[in-house]
């Protein structure tokens, strides 16, 4: 009976270790797949985005982050997924990734950019000026000294303006700078 219990404990120990090895193998396999798809995406010298490869990369990045939420690479992969979504015009999905990074990885070095990009995506892809303004203002409030803060203030001032209105505004500012002081 004692030997039987020892055998059960030994077998249980073996099975308890197996999922960790399988998870590690799955993670490594996923990393290899990510490297392969990135080579395919970034190998194009004419910068013509392979939409199929880009969509596959988004799925792989998302899968990696879901399966490995505590891995330091997860936030970077979500950021890459958001950027590819933005490039493909998938605004809502892009926002989902930027928001997830902001909420789940607050120490990620690109969190400020994620907040800024939420404004950018709302403004340029989703044409939601109010949400764009909200995120731009949030960005300035949280990161007033960030390299993008000054540009973001200008973007807020120009939200909703047509290209013609922007040109006219810039021309008027140019006239003010060229007019001699009397």
C-alpha angles and dihedrals in degrees: 000000000000091000090049091055091048090051091052091049091048093049091046089053092053092050092046090058096045099074091053090054091045091049091050090049091048091049093050091046090051091049090052090050090050091051091049095049092046090054089053093048097045098037092077107104095193090058093237105153115230099223094199093051091044092053090047090051091052090053093047093048091049093046091050092051092046094049095040107032093157095050113108090227093061096081092047091050091050089050090052090048090052092049093050091047089052090051090050092050093249094139100166094048090046090054090050091058095044090050092047091053092049093049102037102031107036092160094055108122093231097054091109090054089049091057091046091049091053086062092044094050092047091049101042107025105027096029090221102146096180094054090043090054091047093054094042091052091046089052093051092046093051098036109027092156097046118123090246096050097090093048090046091057089054090048090054090052090052099042113135096010118134120236089255091053091049092051091048091049092050091047091052091050089048091052090052091053094046096046110099116237113249 
